[in-house]
Amino acid sequence: MLPLAWDHPNAGPGANGLGNIELAAKYRFLHQEDAGIDVAFFPRAFLPAGSAATGDRNTSLLLPLWIGRSGKTWSSFGGGGCVIHRGGAARDYCQLGWALTAQVTPAVQVGAEFYHQTADTRGGDASTGLGLGITIDVTEHLHVMASAGPGLQHRATTDQAAWYAALLLTY
C-alpha cells in the first residue's frame, strides 16, 4: 500500500504528503469450511517514506492474528496483535478490534467496528474508538471504501475522531 497521509492537529501546523509504505502477506491456516471459522496470520511491515509529519521515521512490524466467520449476508471478524516499533519516542504497542458487516445490496456492504490500541509513545495514552463504514463495488475490480467514527477514550490526547476513504483495486 502506498498511502497519501493528512494530519490536522489541534495545536501546530497541519501536514499532508506520502505516508509510510505498507508491505503485507496474509496466510490463512484454518478455513471456515473445515474448522467453522477462518484464522489467519497477517504480518505487515511499515517502511518510512514520507516526512515526520505524515508518517513514522522508523520501520515497524505488526504481527496480528485474525479470526472470522461469514454467513450468507453477514461477516464478523477481528483479532489483534502487537507492533514492534523502535526509535525516538516510539514504543512497542498492541492493537485489537472487532467488526460486523452486512451485505445490504449486491454492491453495498455496511459495517461497524470497535478497536483499541495501547499507548504507542512513551508517556502516551491508550485509545479506543468506534467506526461505521461502507464499501461500494463500483465494478468487479474497483471498490470505494469509507469509515468514520468517534474516539471513545482519551479523545483530547489521541483521536477525537477518525476517518478514512480509499479506492481498492482487486484482481
C-alpha positions as CSV (number, residue, x, y, z in Angstrom):
1,M,0.0,0.0,0.0
2,L,1.2,3.5,-0.9
3,P,-0.9,5.9,1.1
4,L,-1.4,9.6,1.0
5,A,-1.5,11.0,4.5
6,W,-3.1,14.1,6.1
7,D,-2.7,15.3,9.6
8,H,-4.5,18.3,11.2
9,P,-3.6,18.5,14.9
10,N,-5.3,20.7,17.4
11,A,-2.1,22.6,18.0
12,G,0.6,23.3,15.4
13,P,0.6,23.2,11.6
14,G,-1.1,20.6,9.5
15,A,0.7,18.4,7.0
16,N,0.0,16.2,4.0
17,G,2.1,14.0,1.8
18,L,3.3,10.5,1.3
19,G,2.6,8.2,4.2
20,N,4.5,5.0,5.2
21,I,4.7,2.2,2.7
22,E,2.9,-1.0,3.9
23,L,4.0,-4.4,2.8
24,A,1.8,-7.3,3.9
25,A,1.2,-11.0,3.4
26,K,-1.8,-13.0,4.7
27,Y,-1.7,-16.7,5.5
28,R,-5.0,-18.4,6.4
29,F,-4.3,-21.6,8.2
30,L,-7.8,-22.5,9.3
31,H,-10.8,-22.4,6.9
32,Q,-14.4,-21.9,7.8
33,E,-15.4,-24.9,5.6
34,D,-13.2,-27.2,7.6
35,A,-13.0,-25.7,11.1
36,G,-16.1,-23.5,11.4
37,I,-14.0,-20.3,11.5
38,D,-11.3,-18.6,9.4
39,V,-8.0,-17.9,11.2
40,A,-5.1,-16.1,9.6
41,F,-1.7,-14.7,10.4
42,F,-1.3,-11.3,8.7
43,P,2.1,-9.7,9.3
44,R,2.8,-6.2,8.0
45,A,5.9,-4.1,7.7
46,F,5.7,-0.3,7.6
47,L,8.6,1.4,5.8
48,P,9.3,5.2,6.3
49,A,8.6,7.1,3.0
50,G,7.1,10.4,3.9
51,S,8.0,13.2,6.2
52,A,8.0,13.0,10.0
53,A,4.7,15.0,9.9
54,T,2.9,12.3,7.7
55,G,4.5,9.1,8.9
56,D,6.9,7.4,11.3
57,R,10.6,7.8,10.6
58,N,11.3,4.2,11.7
59,T,10.4,0.8,10.3
60,S,7.8,-1.1,12.3
61,L,6.4,-4.6,12.2
62,L,2.8,-5.7,13.0
63,L,2.2,-9.3,14.0
64,P,-1.6,-9.9,14.2
65,L,-3.8,-12.9,14.3
66,W,-7.3,-12.6,12.7
67,I,-10.4,-14.7,13.3
68,G,-13.6,-14.5,11.3
69,R,-16.9,-16.2,10.3
70,S,-19.2,-15.4,7.5
71,G,-22.8,-16.1,6.7
72,K,-24.9,-15.5,3.6
73,T,-25.2,-11.7,4.1
74,W,-23.1,-11.0,7.1
75,S,-19.5,-11.3,8.3
76,S,-17.9,-11.0,11.8
77,F,-14.2,-10.7,12.2
78,G,-11.5,-9.3,14.4
79,G,-8.4,-10.1,16.3
80,G,-5.2,-8.3,17.3
81,G,-1.5,-8.3,17.6
82,C,1.4,-6.3,18.7
83,V,3.7,-3.8,16.8
84,I,7.4,-3.8,17.2
85,H,8.2,-0.1,16.8
86,R,11.5,1.3,18.0
87,G,13.1,4.7,17.6
88,G,12.6,8.2,19.0
89,A,9.7,8.4,21.5
90,A,8.0,5.4,19.9
91,R,7.4,2.2,21.9
92,D,6.0,-1.3,21.1
93,Y,2.2,-1.4,21.5
94,C,-0.7,-3.8,20.9
95,Q,-4.0,-3.4,19.0
96,L,-7.3,-5.3,18.9
97,G,-10.6,-4.8,17.2
98,W,-13.8,-6.5,16.1
99,A,-16.1,-5.7,13.2
100,L,-19.6,-6.8,12.0
101,T,-20.6,-6.3,8.3
102,A,-23.8,-6.8,6.3
103,Q,-24.3,-7.0,2.6
104,V,-27.3,-4.7,2.1
105,T,-27.4,-4.8,-1.8
106,P,-25.3,-6.8,-4.2
107,A,-22.9,-3.8,-4.5
108,V,-23.1,-2.3,-1.0
109,Q,-21.7,-3.5,2.3
110,V,-22.1,-1.6,5.6
111,G,-20.4,-2.3,8.9
112,A,-19.4,-1.2,12.4
113,E,-16.1,-1.7,14.2
114,F,-14.7,-1.3,17.7
115,Y,-11.0,-1.0,18.2
116,H,-8.4,-0.4,21.0
117,Q,-4.7,0.4,21.0
118,T,-2.3,0.6,23.9
119,A,0.0,3.7,24.1
120,D,2.4,3.9,21.1
121,T,4.7,6.5,22.6
122,R,6.5,6.9,26.0
123,G,4.1,8.8,28.3
124,G,1.3,8.5,25.7
125,D,-2.3,7.3,26.2
126,A,-4.2,4.3,25.0
127,S,-7.0,4.9,22.6
128,T,-10.4,3.3,21.9
129,G,-12.7,4.1,19.1
130,L,-15.8,3.2,17.2
131,G,-16.3,3.3,13.4
132,L,-19.1,3.0,10.9
133,G,-18.2,2.1,7.4
134,I,-19.3,1.3,3.8
135,T,-17.9,-0.4,0.8
136,I,-19.4,0.2,-2.6
137,D,-18.5,-2.1,-5.5
138,V,-18.3,0.3,-8.5
139,T,-17.1,-2.5,-10.8
140,E,-15.9,-6.1,-10.3
141,H,-12.4,-4.7,-9.7
142,L,-13.0,-1.1,-8.3
143,H,-14.3,-0.5,-4.8
144,V,-14.8,2.6,-2.8
145,M,-14.3,2.3,1.0
146,A,-15.0,4.8,3.7
147,S,-15.2,4.8,7.5
148,A,-15.7,7.4,10.2
149,G,-16.3,7.4,13.9
150,P,-15.6,9.0,17.3
151,G,-12.8,8.3,19.7
152,L,-14.1,7.0,23.0
153,Q,-11.0,7.0,25.2
154,H,-8.5,9.9,25.8
155,R,-10.1,11.9,23.0
156,A,-8.1,15.0,23.8
157,T,-4.7,13.3,23.6
158,T,-5.4,10.7,20.9
159,D,-8.0,10.9,18.2
160,Q,-11.2,13.0,18.8
161,A,-12.5,11.2,15.7
162,A,-11.0,9.0,12.9
163,W,-12.0,8.7,9.3
164,Y,-10.6,7.3,6.0
165,A,-11.6,6.9,2.4
166,A,-9.9,4.6,-0.1
167,L,-10.1,3.2,-3.5
168,L,-9.5,-0.6,-3.6
169,L,-8.4,-2.3,-6.8
170,T,-8.8,-6.1,-6.8
171,Y,-7.6,-8.6,-9.4
